[in-house]
Amino acid sequence: MGQILAIDYGKARCGIAVTDDMQIIASGLETVENRVLMEFLKKYFNENKVDEVVIGLPIDLRGNISEVETDILKFIEEFKKEFSDIAVHRFDERFTSKMASFFISQSGKTKKKRQEKGLIDKVSATIILQNFLEQRLR
C-alpha cells in the first residue's frame, strides 16, 4: 500500500500533505510554488510510492466554484498525462483555510509564524487529506 498525497492548489503556491504508507494519518509535507509543482511531484513520486492524489475543490459558501478552478483543471489534465497510473480525487475544501488559521493560532506559534501563507496552505492540505480519509471510513 502506498501513500495518498493531497494538494491544496492556490493561485501562487500549493500546500502538500501525505499519509503514512498505511493511509491512516495525514501530515503536512511542504508548500510548493505552482511553477515547480510538477517537478516536485516527479521527484517525490520517484522516491515514494503514492497510490492516489486528492486535490481540493474550491467551493465558496454559496456553492460557487472559485476562479482558481480553471487553473486546477489545467493542472489535473497535465497531471493525468504525466502520472496516468495514479488516481485523482477531488474533495471539498470549504473552510480549510479558516480551520488551518485557527489550529495554527492554537498551536502557540509566534504571530509572525502564524501569518505565513505557506504554513496555512500546508495545514489546509493536511485538513483536506484527513477529511478525505475520514470520509472513506464512513
Buried (B, 14 or more C-beta within 10 A) or exposed (E): EBBBBBBBBBEEBBBBBBBEEEBEEBBBBBBBEBEEBBEBBEEBBEEEEBBBBBBBBBBEEEEEEBEEBEBBEEBBEEBBEEBEEBEEEBBBBBEBBEBBBEBBEEEEBEEEEBEBEBBBBBBBBBBBBBBBBEEEEE
